[in-house]
Each structure stands twice: as C-alpha cells, then as structure tokens.
Amino acid sequence: MAKGFRNLNRRAKPRNCGVGLIAVFILVALTYVTMARTTSMRFSLGGFVKPEKKKPICDTSNRKSDICEADGDVRIMGKDTRMVFVAGGGGGGESWTIKPYARKWDAGSGARVREVTLKLVDGYAQDRRCSVNHTVPAMVFAIGGWTGNYFHDFVDVLVPLFETAYHLGGEVQFLIANLNRPWMDKYQLFFKKLSRYEIIEYDDDDDAVRCFKHVTLGLRCTSAEDFQMEPSKSPHGYTMFDFAKFTRGAFSLERDYPSRIGEESDEKPRLMVITRATTRRFMNVEEIVRMAEEVGYQVVVTEGDPDVSKFSRIVNSCDVLMGVHGSALTNMVFLPTNAVVIQVVPWGNLDWIAGHYFREPSKQMKLNYLEYSISEEETTLTELYPREHAVFKDPMSLHPQNADWETFSRIFLKEQNVKLDVTRFRAYLERALRILRERQGD
C-alpha cells in the first residue's frame, strides 16, 4: 500500500494544486470583505438594519469647562427636573452631571451655578412626550458664577459662547440657566448676533418637554488661559481676532482701523484714559491729560459706562487705550485693529497677572501692547506702609503662592492707587504715537 500511495502521489499534477490555492485565497478574501462590510450592521429577524446611533459624549477633561454633545432623540425637561434625556443610543442609565459654566476649576464661582444632568435612557414614558419640537440645535449653559464682573462676563460666558455657537450661523436655540434679565439686556446685541431665536430661561420653563435632534450642554474653551483661544484646538480654528471682529460687528461699531496720522491730516489720535472709581485710581488725572495733549493726543477721560452699546462706540472711536490693571481694560475688544493698549501695572511684581489677563489677549486681537510698571515712588502704598516693610522689600512674599489671596488682593489690588510720573510715562505715549504712524499701511 505504501508503494501504491507513492505511485498515486507521483501521478498528481502540481499545476492543479496551484489553481486550488488561488481559489482558496480568493474565497478567503471575499469572505473577509463581506464580513468587514457587515460589521457596521446588526442582524435581526427582519434582516439587516442600520446601527443604533452613537451615544452622546461628555468631555470632562478640560480644566475650564465640561461639554456634552448629544445627537438623536434629545428631550429637555421643564424647570422641575433639570434633566436632558437622550434615547436611542443604548446604554440606558448612564449619566453625566455638570455645571455648564466655563470656570469649573474655581470652586467659588461654581457655588453660584446650578447643575444639569444629561442621562441616557432606553425609551420615554408617556409623561415625557414632546410638547415642543424644535428644528434647530439647542445649547444649554449658565451665566451665574462671577458674571456681573465685566472681565468675567467676557471670559466665562461671551468668549466660550462665541467658540461654541458661531459656526451655527444663528441657527441655534439658547436655553440659559441662572438667567439674569438686566445682565442679558446689557449684552442683548451680542446674543442676537449668535442666535435668531428668543432665549429660553431654563429655570422657568414651566413643564415643557422640548425635543431636539442635537443638544450641546456646556460651553467650549480651547485655551486654559483667560481671555484667550488656541486655534489649533478649535474645531473651526477660531482666534481672539475673530472674536474681536465679531464683537465689533455685533455692536455695529464703525472703525476697523485707527485714524490715519501724518502730515496730510490735522486729525489728532484719540487717547482714552480709563480712571477707576475706588481702587487703583489715577491720583493725578489732570496732570496726565495735560502731558498727553502736549504729546499730540485728543484725550477722553472716563470711568466706563454700564451701557455697553454706548460705551463700545466711544472706545471704538479711540486709537490708544490706557488704564491701570483691572477689568475696564477688557474694553480693548472694541478697539480697531492695530490700535494701542497701554497697561499700567501697579506696584508689587504684578507682571504675571498683567500678562495673564491682558498682555497676551491684546496680541491675539492684533492690537499693539505696551506695559508700564510703576515705581515705588508712584504708589500710594508708601502712605500706608514703611519702606522697610515686605510690601517694598519683598513683595513676592505677599503673593498668593507664598501668603494667601486675601492678603495679596487687599494690599496690591485694593489699598493701592497710582500717582503717575508723567515725565517717565511720556515716553510711552510718544512710542504709541510712533506705532500708529508706522502701522497705518498694515
């Protein structure tokens, strides 16, 4: 038998084996392709059907803000439930509870913001039937926290809202928690530019069940720093320059660039000097004005105005804005591109706080930035503390990382006023004038 088998093997044709191997290879390949095409589908008694919708994603990794994006059958309940339900994505029972305000790292601000829960459900009961069907996406966020402080109005709400909603071209429904009507009136032009629909007060929405196909819970923050954006992290590549340009448009501001200055024009550049009512005040405003006029400026002195629409027009009419570090410098957003911002930094090694809040943001808005740090002789702290005190000998020992925020803010931000050395400061106004002349063609 062994010999018989040997003879049989000898009679076999090698080329037939090759054809068989090719056929097997083709069969395996076709099987793999077929399986790959069906992995995105599931089989039921009725045949192949489309996969269930992807469940919503809540990103809680950002230092400043949590954000959830929900697609499908999304239902937002009335004031009593404070819930966003999403059905059809599987995983019923999973939920996320966030405070939809863009300052989550700050426990103090979060105490003033209500929580909203987004929950996955397998289906809806009869008491959750839609009472209102919306055809545009929804955006749910809060304006509690530190809003009311001018700087935080922009940093915690307006900038993140622009980043999150601008790409929708006005086709979005805002549902706002912790809504404050006087605050909303203050910025109504900004909100109307972002949404064509009347704002819904989430805390006072009766028992409505509002249904959407897409809901965003929370606001997007691409930068961990205040009053800044990181275009590389933005889905749409937005910048602070885009924000400033949008804001000028929202308030219908006329000037995109500063006045043309030169021999052919008698027009003087306008300088806005922002004074403050209580802390970090200029103690010699009249002296500053006289010096600025000598340099060649038309000077506007102001403490600001709660009417943002009115005040933004005054700011936009100016070419240079100067003021001691504080929230009023936020008004730089209304300046025309290539205008100049001069931040007067109080005594106490406060360069870090000056840069964090206004130096970098101004550059991102395509403004020219100058920084003037006052000397020991220009602070009124000399009237409160002896020269051998740590306030003068070792200011860093009183900073938050070495002492506490209360001590730091009390001394350097609340007790201090500024008597500007106009002779020393004059060079900064002259430099601003040169910048305006040099950047006219940009």
C-alpha positions as MATLAB code, in Angstrom:
seq = 'MAKGFRNLNRRAKPRNCGVGLIAVFILVALTYVTMARTTSMRFSLGGFVKPEKKKPICDTSNRKSDICEADGDVRIMGKDTRMVFVAGGGGGGESWTIKPYARKWDAGSGARVREVTLKLVDGYAQDRRCSVNHTVPAMVFAIGGWTGNYFHDFVDVLVPLFETAYHLGGEVQFLIANLNRPWMDKYQLFFKKLSRYEIIEYDDDDDAVRCFKHVTLGLRCTSAEDFQMEPSKSPHGYTMFDFAKFTRGAFSLERDYPSRIGEESDEKPRLMVITRATTRRFMNVEEIVRMAEEVGYQVVVTEGDPDVSKFSRIVNSCDVLMGVHGSALTNMVFLPTNAVVIQVVPWGNLDWIAGHYFREPSKQMKLNYLEYSISEEETTLTELYPREHAVFKDPMSLHPQNADWETFSRIFLKEQNVKLDVTRFRAYLERALRILRERQGD';
ca = [
       0.000    0.000    0.000;
       2.832    2.301    0.684;
       4.078    1.794   -2.800;
       0.584    2.425   -4.209;
       0.384    5.729   -2.428;
       3.805    6.694   -3.701;
       2.685    5.988   -7.269;
      -0.526    7.937   -6.767;
       1.395   10.979   -5.477;
       3.756   10.704   -8.392;
       0.854   10.898  -10.851;
      -0.588   14.152   -9.316;
      -0.132   17.389  -11.373;
       1.491   20.275   -9.441;
      -0.231   22.987  -11.534;
      -3.679   21.836  -10.323;
      -2.555   22.406   -6.727;
      -1.561   25.950   -7.647;
      -5.016   26.679   -9.091;
      -6.628   25.307   -5.953;
      -4.553   27.526   -3.698;
      -5.514   30.603   -5.732;
      -9.197   29.693   -5.474;
      -8.938   29.282   -1.702;
      -7.187   32.649   -1.410;
      -9.925   34.420   -3.421;
     -12.637   32.758   -1.315;
     -10.972   33.889    1.937;
     -10.553   37.445    0.623;
     -14.211   37.666   -0.446;
     -15.293   36.351    2.943;
     -13.161   38.980    4.742;
     -14.556   41.840    2.645;
     -18.114   40.650    3.200;
     -17.598   40.445    6.958;
     -15.956   43.873    7.025;
     -18.933   45.407    5.252;
     -21.378   43.920    7.710;
     -19.555   44.783   10.941;
     -21.275   48.172   10.995;
     -24.694   46.485   10.787;
     -26.566   44.139   13.077;
     -28.813   41.238   12.122;
     -32.426   40.853   13.259;
     -35.354   38.677   12.182;
     -36.310   41.437    9.779;
     -32.921   41.380    8.071;
     -30.045   43.848    8.213;
     -30.737   47.226    9.833;
     -28.678   50.369   10.443;
     -26.666   50.514   13.687;
     -28.010   52.366   16.673;
     -26.974   55.980   16.977;
     -23.749   56.721   18.752;
     -24.258   57.682   22.376;
     -23.529   61.274   23.406;
     -20.050   62.161   24.538;
     -19.321   64.288   27.590;
     -15.787   65.646   27.717;
     -14.851   66.440   31.306;
     -11.090   66.643   30.730;
     -10.940   70.412   30.128;
      -9.704   72.499   33.064;
     -12.208   75.281   32.486;
     -15.364   73.678   31.149;
     -17.218   70.394   30.720;
     -19.111   69.941   27.464;
     -21.541   67.295   26.179;
     -22.678   66.761   22.580;
     -25.878   64.685   22.215;
     -27.405   63.542   18.921;
     -30.681   61.715   18.340;
     -33.943   61.939   20.233;
     -32.974   64.507   22.861;
     -35.586   65.836   25.263;
     -35.080   68.715   27.677;
     -37.431   68.718   30.620;
     -39.001   71.678   32.405;
     -37.814   73.550   35.451;
     -38.591   70.833   37.996;
     -36.485   68.035   36.514;
     -33.462   69.940   35.206;
     -32.557   66.995   33.012;
     -31.557   66.331   29.427;
     -32.633   62.853   28.282;
     -31.236   61.051   25.252;
     -32.887   57.902   23.882;
     -31.887   55.516   21.123;
     -28.175   55.268   21.831;
     -28.134   52.235   24.079;
     -26.500   52.198   27.490;
     -29.633   53.310   29.306;
     -28.938   54.560   32.821;
     -25.566   56.199   32.142;
     -25.498   59.885   33.053;
     -23.291   62.964   33.463;
     -23.956   65.875   35.813;
     -22.121   69.111   35.091;
     -22.255   72.815   35.871;
     -22.475   74.418   32.414;
     -20.338   77.457   33.262;
     -16.818   77.945   31.927;
     -14.871   78.218   35.175;
     -15.160   74.808   36.759;
     -11.732   74.951   38.450;
     -12.922   77.889   40.575;
     -14.980   76.481   43.441;
     -16.199   79.958   44.378;
     -17.808   80.568   41.003;
     -19.301   77.078   40.826;
     -21.226   77.616   44.046;
     -23.423   80.064   42.127;
     -24.183   77.764   39.185;
     -26.864   75.089   39.097;
     -26.185   71.584   37.887;
     -27.727   69.981   34.812;
     -27.779   66.221   34.225;
     -27.624   64.509   30.858;
     -28.922   60.933   31.025;
     -29.163   58.071   28.565;
     -32.484   56.236   28.575;
     -33.811   53.210   26.697;
     -37.099   54.936   25.913;
     -39.581   57.573   27.010;
     -42.620   57.219   29.233;
     -45.919   58.886   28.377;
     -45.172   61.826   30.680;
     -42.145   62.704   28.570;
     -43.912   63.186   25.282;
     -42.773   66.221   23.293;
     -44.752   69.382   23.937;
     -42.493   71.463   21.672;
     -40.494   70.190   18.692;
     -37.537   72.306   17.603;
     -35.919   72.195   14.187;
     -32.587   73.771   15.232;
     -29.914   72.546   17.669;
     -30.038   73.559   21.327;
     -27.302   74.942   23.550;
     -27.700   74.752   27.340;
     -25.407   76.837   29.555;
     -25.381   79.053   32.650;
     -24.479   82.685   33.283;
     -24.140   82.527   37.073;
     -20.695   82.350   38.651;
     -18.777   85.624   38.572;
     -20.855   87.264   35.837;
     -21.542   90.857   36.770;
     -17.803   91.427   36.888;
     -17.039   92.939   33.477;
     -13.952   90.801   32.861;
     -15.747   87.573   33.795;
     -18.720   88.479   31.590;
     -16.376   88.054   28.644;
     -14.008   85.370   29.921;
     -16.583   82.988   31.406;
     -19.506   83.484   29.023;
     -19.096   85.589   25.865;
     -15.771   84.190   24.606;
     -16.684   80.499   25.212;
     -20.157   81.095   23.751;
     -18.620   82.501   20.575;
     -16.299   79.493   20.322;
     -19.222   77.093   20.709;
     -22.017   78.751   18.721;
     -20.600   80.968   15.988;
     -20.264   78.210   13.371;
     -24.024   77.595   13.529;
     -24.736   80.906   11.792;
     -27.559   81.930   14.127;
     -29.427   78.623   13.749;
     -29.305   77.619   17.413;
     -31.684   77.796   20.371;
     -30.165   79.010   23.665;
     -31.526   77.635   26.947;
     -29.886   79.567   29.761;
     -29.732   78.656   33.440;
     -29.191   81.235   36.209;
     -30.504   83.803   33.762;
     -30.337   87.431   34.865;
     -32.535   89.719   32.754;
     -30.657   93.007   33.373;
     -27.406   91.210   32.514;
     -28.949   89.779   29.334;
     -30.208   93.228   28.318;
     -26.666   94.545   28.667;
     -25.364   92.066   26.078;
     -28.508   91.504   24.011;
     -26.843   92.651   20.763;
     -24.133   90.031   21.216;
     -26.652   87.235   21.824;
     -28.874   88.296   18.926;
     -25.877   88.110   16.604;
     -25.306   84.487   17.617;
     -28.916   83.241   17.642;
     -32.020   84.204   15.673;
     -34.318   82.685   18.304;
     -35.750   84.052   21.518;
     -33.797   82.877   24.536;
     -35.474   80.290   26.787;
     -34.998   80.691   30.536;
     -34.170   77.144   31.594;
     -35.019   77.712   35.258;
     -38.516   78.971   34.471;
     -39.702   76.897   31.528;
     -42.913   75.585   33.153;
     -43.381   71.874   32.474;
     -42.452   71.921   28.817;
     -40.785   68.910   27.210;
     -38.649   70.360   24.432;
     -37.372   67.978   21.766;
     -34.250   68.439   19.673;
     -32.111   66.388   17.298;
     -28.890   67.835   18.717;
     -28.056   69.410   22.084;
     -24.816   70.913   23.390;
     -24.599   71.084   27.178;
     -21.878   73.448   28.386;
     -19.504   75.767   26.526;
     -16.224   75.080   24.725;
     -12.917   76.575   25.926;
      -9.909   75.905   23.734;
      -7.416   77.717   25.979;
      -6.674   77.091   29.634;
      -5.856   80.797   29.954;
      -8.393   83.579   30.440;
      -9.428   85.828   27.539;
      -7.525   83.677   25.049;
      -8.125   80.967   22.437;
      -5.988   78.201   20.950;
      -6.909   77.922   17.251;
      -5.189   74.530   16.946;
      -7.667   73.097   19.463;
     -10.727   74.757   17.953;
     -12.827   72.625   15.569;
     -13.181   75.760   13.455;
      -9.818   77.425   14.086;
     -11.291   80.479   15.819;
      -8.993   83.155   17.273;
      -9.364   86.139   19.594;
      -9.041   88.304   16.498;
     -12.155   86.575   15.125;
     -13.910   87.214   18.440;
     -12.981   90.914   18.478;
     -14.109   91.348   14.881;
     -17.407   89.575   15.620;
     -17.984   91.688   18.745;
     -17.407   94.929   16.863;
     -19.947   93.742   14.304;
     -22.474   92.771   16.973;
     -22.367   96.292   18.425;
     -22.306   97.892   14.931;
     -19.002   99.668   15.526;
     -17.787  101.714   12.587;
     -14.000  101.603   12.747;
     -11.889   98.574   11.830;
      -8.603  100.519   11.876;
      -7.199  103.567   13.718;
      -7.177  107.098   12.304;
      -4.589  107.951    9.654;
      -1.990  110.231   11.211;
       0.508  112.273    9.249;
       1.426  115.494    7.595;
      -1.595  115.376    5.280;
      -4.078  115.270    8.169;
      -4.719  117.639   11.062;
      -6.668  114.947   12.913;
      -5.220  114.081   16.304;
      -5.228  110.491   17.559;
      -7.688  109.892   20.383;
      -6.399  108.619   23.720;
      -8.820  107.079   26.229;
      -7.694  107.305   29.845;
      -9.711  104.867   31.939;
      -9.960  106.027   35.528;
     -11.376  103.950   38.344;
     -13.932  104.957   40.957;
     -12.394  103.276   44.018;
      -9.246  101.135   43.845;
      -6.120  101.545   41.656;
      -7.151  105.084   40.725;
      -5.019  107.636   38.942;
      -4.433  110.364   41.539;
      -3.195  112.977   39.065;
      -5.555  112.699   36.087;
      -5.374  116.397   35.161;
      -1.593  116.233   35.021;
      -1.767  113.162   32.772;
      -4.217  114.870   30.424;
      -2.039  117.998   30.052;
       1.019  115.911   29.226;
      -0.908  113.758   26.711;
      -2.224  116.840   24.936;
       1.318  118.199   24.694;
       2.394  114.958   23.011;
      -0.358  115.416   20.434;
      -3.435  113.495   21.622;
      -7.090  114.369   21.903;
      -7.873  112.945   25.345;
     -11.045  111.204   26.523;
     -11.278  110.568   30.283;
     -13.848  108.071   31.526;
     -14.653  105.562   34.249;
     -16.723  103.498   31.847;
     -20.463  103.129   31.360;
     -22.860  100.276   32.217;
     -24.453  100.802   28.792;
     -22.092   98.566   26.806;
     -23.600   99.511   23.455;
     -22.997  103.210   24.105;
     -19.561  102.819   25.672;
     -18.288  100.443   22.986;
     -18.793  103.205   20.401;
     -16.666  105.605   22.449;
     -13.895  103.018   22.815;
     -14.007  102.237   19.105;
     -13.554  105.927   18.307;
     -10.186  105.901   20.119;
      -6.753  104.892   18.855;
      -4.998  104.346   22.187;
      -6.448  102.992   25.440;
      -4.605  103.274   28.745;
      -5.528  102.271   32.274;
      -4.315  100.664   35.478;
      -4.672   96.875   35.564;
      -8.338   95.965   36.042;
     -11.481   94.732   34.358;
     -12.012   98.017   32.472;
      -9.150   97.039   30.151;
     -11.477   94.343   28.827;
     -12.847   97.146   26.648;
      -9.832   96.627   24.377;
     -12.061   94.199   22.492;
     -13.868   97.206   20.966;
     -10.710   98.932   19.716;
      -9.979   98.960   15.988;
      -7.318   96.532   14.747;
      -3.740   97.857   15.221;
      -4.790  100.273   17.966;
      -2.555  100.543   21.048;
      -3.215   99.307   24.587;
      -1.101  100.636   27.470;
      -1.487   98.699   30.702;
      -0.223  100.470   33.817;
       0.921   97.727   36.193;
       0.620   98.537   39.921;
       3.473   98.117   42.376;
       4.181   94.638   43.726;
       5.781   92.496   40.969;
       2.439   92.080   39.223;
       3.864   91.402   35.758;
       2.484   87.851   35.823;
      -1.091   88.937   36.453;
      -0.812   91.722   33.884;
       0.399   89.318   31.217;
      -2.091   86.592   32.000;
      -5.135   88.813   31.718;
      -4.317   91.442   29.110;
      -0.848   91.229   27.529;
      -1.353   88.005   25.599;
      -5.059   88.604   24.786;
      -4.279   92.015   23.254;
      -1.659   90.467   20.981;
      -4.085   87.751   19.904;
      -6.572   90.501   18.965;
      -3.914   92.122   16.737;
      -3.534   95.137   18.986;
      -0.211   96.781   19.856;
       0.590   96.363   23.526;
       2.747   98.500   25.822;
       3.288   97.831   29.520;
       4.304  100.398   32.113;
       5.202   99.127   35.587;
       5.061  101.864   38.202;
       7.946  102.538   40.563;
       7.913  102.590   44.336;
       7.591  106.370   44.169;
       4.377  106.171   42.132;
       2.305  104.037   44.512;
       0.224  105.373   47.389;
       1.236  102.304   49.416;
       4.086  104.491   50.664;
       1.468  106.337   52.691;
       0.304  103.113   54.376;
       3.456  101.043   54.912;
       7.018  101.910   55.995;
       9.733  101.495   53.358;
      11.281   98.565   55.268;
       8.005   96.597   55.072;
       7.773   93.475   52.890;
       5.451   95.445   50.592;
       8.608   97.186   49.317;
      11.477   94.922   50.381;
       9.965   91.586   49.308;
       6.615   91.914   47.512;
       6.756   88.301   46.275;
       6.474   87.068   49.867;
       2.959   88.523   49.890;
       1.836   86.861   46.660;
      -0.769   84.059   46.782;
       1.773   81.257   46.371;
       3.632   82.473   49.477;
       0.855   84.047   51.557;
      -2.820   83.926   50.571;
      -5.081   85.563   48.008;
      -6.850   87.737   50.586;
      -3.607   89.349   51.759;
      -2.319   89.809   48.224;
      -5.505   91.341   46.839;
      -6.069   93.583   49.868;
      -2.627   95.183   49.650;
      -1.826   95.343   45.951;
      -5.270   95.455   44.346;
      -7.479   97.263   46.876;
      -5.332   99.537   49.035;
      -3.174  100.850   46.187;
      -3.688  103.914   43.986;
      -1.314  105.375   41.395;
       0.315  108.798   41.064;
       1.825  108.526   37.603;
       5.242  110.042   36.948;
       4.216  111.943   33.819;
       7.806  112.679   32.816;
       8.692  108.986   32.851;
       5.389  107.946   31.291;
       5.574  110.482   28.459;
       7.930  108.209   26.501;
       5.212  105.541   26.357;
       2.662  107.886   24.811;
       5.270  109.057   22.295;
       6.040  105.447   21.409;
       2.319  104.713   20.942;
       2.141  107.632   18.535;
       5.057  106.246   16.507;
       3.381  102.832   16.377;
       0.182  104.349   14.995;
       2.127  106.091   12.259;
       4.173  103.005   11.384;
       1.208  100.620   11.253;
      -1.044  102.795    9.059;
      -0.365  100.707    5.973;
      -0.932   97.310    7.664;
];
